[in-house]
Amino acid sequence: MREITRAQKPATRPSSDLVQTMRPNVAELYLVRHGTTTWNITNRYRGRRDVPLDTQGWSDAKSAARLLSPLDLSAVYSGPLQRCIDTASVIADECGISDVRIADGLVNLDYGTWEGMTSEEAAAHDPEMFSRYISTPMDAVCPNGERLEDAQARILEAIRVIGDQHKGERVAGVTHAVMIRLLASKLMHRRGAEWRIPVGRGSLTKLAVENGKIRLLQEPDGDDVD
């Protein structure tokens, strides 16, 4: 994992009634969806394209940072795309953390040929595979891109690695909606079309990692299904 060092803002210590004592063998991880981009608004698949945050996206990042600020985070992780790094940097600054750690396992799904397309355009381009993507994701692979089952395994492993490094601590990680959906669908045992749960931009998904086992403590909020 790589680190991006930043100027550190003094941390505000949380009050004892906001932060419960952590169990020494459990890591608590808050998975954050990055803030809004213009391609979210036009509902285009971003994939590995480095689409920046828009004005609303920076506001989303600040809202997430304010929610995380009282939690005494030990570290902030991010996928390698700039929209995640920028969201993570806002969180790190608010929480008084000097660096953002880059975790490649948090990178977005590689949508391949579908990147830059709307869902309607992707469906027209490859109707059969798009139908699988919506209804049976573990059987789907993006044309010239990534198999969804592989992406799910990738983020599960990334969360386990982060959890193993932060036993007894709270950390945040910034990633993408589809990656949060793939993770949550595994933990919630959803295999069909139900996997596409709403994941709000800048929303938090709370996880616990203990001895390599991941538990979903809080589902993401918001009503965004882009």
N, C-alpha and C positions, 0 to 999 in steps of 0.2 A: 504494500500500500504506500502511496505517496502522500506528502503533506504540503499544504500551501500555508506558509506562515504569514500572519497578519498582525497589524498593530492591535494590542490587547486593550480592551476596555475593562476597568475594574469590575469584578463580579459583584452582584448584589446577593448577599447571603439570604436564602429563603427562611421564612419563619418555620418553627418546628411543626406547626399545625398543617402546613402545606406539604411537607415532605415526610413520609413515613420511613422508618428504618428499613434499609435493604437487607435481605438475607444474603449471607456471604457467598453462597454458591449460585446465586441467581443474577443474571443481567437483565435490566429493564431497558427496552429499546423502543424509541418513538420513531416510527417510520413516517416521513413527511413527503407528501407529493409536492413537487416544485410548483412555483407560482405560474400564473397565466402567461401564455405567449399569444401572438397574433394567430398562429396556426391552431391553437385551441379554439379560438373564436370562430375560425372558418372550418373547424372540424376536419383538419388534415392530419394524416398520420405523420408524426414528427420523427419517430424512430431514432436513428443515429445522427440526423441532421442537427446542427448546432443552432437551433432557433432560440434567440434571446428572450428574456423576460420582457413583457411590455409594462406600461405604467401600472396596470392592475396587478401584474405579477410581482412587482416590488412590494406593493401593498399586501398581497397575500403572504409574502415572505415575512414581512414585519408582524403580521397577525400571528403567524405560527411562532415567531420568535417570542412574542409577548406571552403566549401560552406556555412555552418551554422555560422561560426565564426563571420562574420560581423553583425549578426542579433540581437545581444543583447538578447539572450535567457534567460528566467527566470528559466527554469528547463529542465531536460532531463529524460525521462521515458524509460523503457525497459520491454519487456517480460522477464520471469524468466529463459529462457535457456541461457547458457553461451555465445553462439555466438552472441546473442542480447546484453547481458550485456557487453561483450568486445567491441562491436561496439559502444555502448552508452558511455562507459568509455573513449574511444578515443575522442568522441564528447565533453563530459563534460570537459575533460582536455583541449582541444583546446579552449573551450568557457569560461574557468575559473569558472566552476561550481563544487562545492565540493562534490556532491553526485549524484548518479543515483537512481531514484525512480522506484521500481519494481511494475509494474501493471500486475497482473495475467491475465487480460482480453486481453492482447496483446500476449498471448502465442499462439503457432502454432496450427493449426488444428490437432486433434488426428486422424492420418491415420490408427490406429488400425493394422490389419493384413498386410496392405500395407506398413507399415514402413520398410524401408530397401530395398524395391523392386523398380525396374525400372517401368516405365509406361507400358512397354510391359509385364512384369511379373505380374503386377497388373491386366491388361486386361485379361490375361490368367487365373488368379486365380478366378476372378468373372466378366465375360464379361458383364453381364446385368448391374450390379451396376457401373462398370467402364464407360459404355456408358452413364449412367445417370450423372455421375460425370463430364464428358466432355460436354455433351449437355444440360442437365437440372439440374443444380447443386442444385436448391432448392428442388428437389425430391431425392437427393442422400444422402446416409450415408455410411461412410467408414466402411467396415466389422470389427466388434468388436471395432469400433471407434466412431467418432463424426459425427452428422448430419450437413451438410454444412449450412443449415438454422440456426441452433443453433449457429454455429461459427460466422456467419454474425451478428446475434443479439448481440452476446457477444462483438465483437469489436466495433459495433456501440455504445453500452452502455459505453464501456471503454472510447471512444473518448468523449462522452457527459460528463462523470464524470470529465475527465481531463480538458475539456473546461470550465466547470462550476467553477473549482478551479483556473482558470488562466484568468479571464476576463481582457481584456486590456493588455495582455501579449503574448509573443511568446514563444512556447515550442517545443521540439522535442520528438518523441517517436519512438523507434526501435522495429520492429516486422518482420513478415515473408511475403513472396510473396503472398501466397494464402490468407492470411488475408487482405492484401492490395487489392487484386483482388475482394474479397467478398465485402469489403467496397465500392470500386469504382464502382462495378457493380450495387450496390444498388443506389448510388448517380447518376449514369449515366443511370439508368433504363435499364440495360442489363440483360436479364433473360436466354437467351439461350447460345449457344457455344461461343458467343462474350464475355462472362465474363472473359475469360482467356487472358486478355490484357498483353502485355509485361511489366515486372517490373524489371528494371536493378538492379543488386546487388549494394547496397550502394546508390540507387537512392532516390530522395526526392519526396514526394507527399504532396502538400500543401492544407491544409483544413482551413476553418473558422468555428467556433462554436459560435452561438448566440442564447441565450434563448432555448438551447436544440436542435436547428436545425443545422445540419452539411451541409456545402457547399463545393464542390470540386472546388478549385481555380486553381490547376495545376495538370495535370495527371503525373504519373511517367514517367521518361525517360528510355532509354535503350531498348534492344531488347531481353532480357532474358525471355524465357517462361518456364523455368524449375520450 
